[in-house]
Amino acid sequence: MPAISIPWIHSDEPFPPVEMALSNGLLAAGADLSLPRLINAYQNGIFPWYNPGEPILWWSPNPRTILQCDQFKLSKSLAKKCRQIARQEFNPDAPLRITTDVAFLDVITQCGLTRADKEGTWISREIIEGYHGLHQAGYAHSIEVWRGTELVGGLYGTRLGRFFFGESMFSLVSDASKIALYYLTQFLQQRFQIEYIDCQQETAHLLSLGAHIVPRADFIELLRHYTALDTAPWPTGQLSAQGELHPLPIDLDDGSSE
């Protein structure tokens, strides 16, 4: 049987059409993680995913897993926990507080460390630098879960227009990543009228939270519509369970927000 190959692209070459991807979603290798390359990738339903030491690999799975923000599923136990957090979230001694864009580098670094402890990580130094560049340019963002001043959970992803692309999340205490995702869905709807989060690949965990799969062609059509809309500024602050933004608590507002 002949070997199956994928295109190698140089930094000045465009991506091949996503329809050329292999059955597992692998589309191409090569290029770089520059700001223009990453933005172009997300606009076309493509994302990087590869192990440290390997060439950059670019993926466009078919079907694609997405989460509609207003269909996020709260289990009874998680709903109870979120109600408890909401009742106390602005108290100085609140057990947990949720913020956005306060500690982007810490979040993406912790996502890499947490995955490395379990099954190995694709969040290499190169990935961290690339997405930090996206963050500094106003495209990549984080949600943080704090216990006091300790970061105990969070997630990060990329936002273009009115579409959010989820990348990775972590928990150091029970349900912290789910809480971060719930607060993200509320914030995206309330602040930006964003309806969808790209979850990339299907997992039982994501499906349990309300995600579903769609044909890649349908996903690309959603992107063409929503990423063409204006990308509104993404502020820093503390989030409420209703998706509202509030000033940072004094103990977190140290002027170091990235």
C-alpha positions in Angstrom: 0.0 0.0 0.0 1.5 3.4 -0.9 2.4 5.8 1.9 -0.1 8.6 2.6 1.5 12.0 2.5 0.4 15.5 3.4 1.6 18.8 1.9 4.6 20.6 3.4 4.0 24.3 3.4 6.6 27.0 3.8 6.0 30.2 5.7 5.1 32.1 2.5 2.7 29.5 1.2 -1.1 29.3 1.9 -2.9 26.4 3.4 -4.3 23.7 1.1 -8.1 23.5 0.9 -9.5 21.8 4.1 -11.2 19.2 1.8 -7.7 17.8 1.2 -7.3 16.8 4.9 -6.9 13.1 5.7 -9.7 11.1 7.3 -8.2 11.9 10.8 -8.3 15.7 10.0 -4.5 16.1 9.3 -4.2 18.7 6.6 -0.6 19.9 6.3 2.8 20.3 8.0 5.3 23.1 8.2 5.0 26.9 8.1 5.1 28.8 11.5 3.1 30.1 14.4 3.3 33.8 13.4 0.3 36.0 14.2 -0.9 36.2 10.5 -0.6 32.5 10.1 -2.6 31.6 13.2 -5.3 34.1 12.4 -5.6 32.8 8.9 -5.7 29.3 10.2 -8.6 30.0 12.5 -10.5 31.9 9.9 -10.4 28.7 7.7 -11.2 26.2 10.4 -7.6 25.0 10.9 -5.6 24.7 14.1 -2.1 23.5 15.1 -1.6 20.4 17.2 1.7 18.5 17.4 4.2 17.1 19.9 7.3 19.0 21.0 10.2 18.3 18.6 7.9 17.5 15.7 7.2 19.7 12.7 4.1 21.9 13.1 1.0 19.9 12.1 -2.2 21.6 11.0 -5.6 20.0 11.4 -9.2 20.4 10.2 -11.3 17.5 11.4 -14.6 16.4 9.8 -17.0 16.4 11.5 -16.2 19.3 13.9 -17.3 19.5 17.6 -18.9 22.8 18.7 -20.7 24.0 21.8 -23.6 26.4 21.4 -23.3 28.7 24.4 -27.0 28.6 25.4 -26.9 24.8 25.3 -24.2 24.3 28.0 -25.4 21.5 30.2 -25.1 22.0 34.0 -25.3 18.8 35.9 -27.3 19.1 39.2 -24.2 19.0 41.3 -22.4 21.6 39.1 -25.5 23.8 39.0 -25.6 23.8 42.8 -21.9 24.6 43.0 -22.3 27.5 40.6 -25.3 28.9 42.6 -23.1 28.7 45.7 -20.3 30.6 44.0 -22.7 33.2 42.6 -24.0 34.0 46.1 -20.6 34.8 47.4 -18.5 35.7 44.3 -18.0 39.3 45.2 -17.4 38.8 48.9 -13.8 39.4 50.0 -13.7 35.9 51.4 -15.4 34.2 48.5 -14.3 30.6 48.1 -13.9 31.0 44.4 -13.7 34.0 42.0 -13.7 33.9 38.2 -11.8 36.5 36.1 -10.8 37.0 32.5 -7.5 38.0 31.0 -5.8 38.5 34.4 -3.2 35.7 34.0 -3.1 34.4 30.4 0.5 33.1 30.5 -0.2 31.4 33.8 -3.3 29.7 32.4 -1.7 28.4 29.2 1.4 27.3 31.1 -0.7 25.4 33.7 -2.7 23.8 30.9 0.6 22.4 29.5 1.8 21.3 32.9 -1.4 19.5 33.8 -1.6 17.7 30.5 2.1 16.7 30.8 1.4 15.1 34.2 -1.3 12.9 32.6 -0.6 12.0 29.0 2.0 14.3 27.6 1.4 17.8 26.2 1.3 19.5 22.9 1.5 22.9 24.6 5.2 23.5 24.0 7.2 26.7 24.5 6.6 27.4 20.8 2.9 27.1 21.3 2.9 29.3 24.4 4.9 32.0 22.6 2.6 31.9 19.6 -0.6 32.2 21.6 0.9 34.8 23.9 1.4 36.8 20.7 -2.2 36.3 19.8 -3.1 37.4 23.3 -1.0 40.6 23.1 -2.7 41.4 19.8 -6.2 41.0 21.4 -7.2 37.7 19.9 -6.4 35.1 22.5 -8.0 35.2 26.0 -8.2 33.4 29.3 -10.7 32.6 32.0 -9.2 32.1 35.5 -10.7 30.5 38.6 -9.1 31.7 41.9 -9.2 30.4 45.4 -8.0 33.4 47.2 -5.0 34.5 45.2 -4.2 31.0 44.0 -5.0 30.1 40.4 -6.9 26.7 40.6 -8.5 26.4 37.2 -9.0 28.1 33.9 -9.1 27.9 30.1 -7.8 29.8 27.1 -8.8 30.2 23.5 -8.9 32.5 20.5 -11.7 34.9 19.5 -12.3 36.2 16.0 -15.3 38.3 15.3 -18.2 36.6 17.0 -16.7 33.1 17.3 -14.6 31.6 20.1 -12.2 28.8 19.5 -11.5 26.8 22.7 -8.0 25.4 23.1 -7.3 23.9 26.5 -8.4 24.0 30.2 -7.2 22.8 33.5 -8.4 22.1 37.1 -6.4 21.9 40.3 -9.6 21.6 42.3 -12.8 19.7 41.5 -14.9 21.2 38.6 -12.8 24.3 38.2 -12.5 23.9 34.4 -16.2 23.3 34.0 -16.9 26.4 36.1 -14.6 28.4 33.9 -16.3 27.1 30.8 -19.8 27.9 32.2 -18.7 31.5 33.1 -17.2 31.8 29.6 -20.5 30.8 27.9 -22.3 33.4 29.9 -19.8 36.2 29.2 -19.6 35.4 25.5 -23.4 35.7 25.2 -23.9 38.7 27.4 -20.9 40.8 26.3 -20.4 39.9 22.6 -23.5 38.1 21.5 -21.2 35.1 20.6 -23.2 31.9 20.1 -20.6 29.2 19.4 -17.4 27.8 20.8 -15.2 25.5 18.7 -14.3 22.4 20.6 -12.2 21.0 17.8 -12.5 17.2 18.4 -15.3 15.0 19.8 -14.8 13.7 23.4 -17.3 12.2 25.8 -16.5 14.9 28.3 -17.4 17.7 25.8 -20.6 15.9 24.7 -21.7 15.6 28.3 -21.4 19.4 28.6 -23.7 20.0 25.6 -21.3 20.0 22.7 -22.4 18.4 19.4 -20.8 17.5 16.1 -21.5 19.2 12.7 -20.1 18.5 9.2 -17.0 20.5 8.5 -18.7 22.2 5.6 -21.4 23.6 8.0 -18.7 24.6 10.4 -16.8 26.6 7.7 -20.0 28.4 6.8 -20.5 29.4 10.4 -16.9 30.7 10.4 -17.4 32.7 7.2 -20.4 34.5 8.8 -19.2 35.1 12.4 -15.5 35.8 11.9 -16.3 38.5 9.4 -18.1 40.5 12.1 -16.3 43.1 14.2 -13.9 41.9 16.9 -14.9 44.0 19.9 -12.4 44.8 22.6 -12.1 42.2 25.3 -11.8 43.8 28.8 -10.1 42.5 31.9 -12.1 42.0 35.1 -14.1 39.7 37.4 -17.0 37.8 35.9 -20.4 37.2 37.4 -22.5 34.1 36.9 -24.7 36.2 34.7 -21.8 37.1 32.3 -21.4 40.6 33.6 -17.9 42.2 34.0 -16.9 43.9 37.2 -13.7 45.6 38.5 -11.0 43.3 39.7 -10.7 42.6 43.4 -7.9 44.6 45.0 -5.9 41.5 45.8 -5.8 40.5 42.1 -5.6 43.9 40.6 -1.8 44.3 41.0 -1.2 45.9 37.6 0.3 42.8 36.2 -2.5 41.7 33.8 -1.0 40.5 30.6 
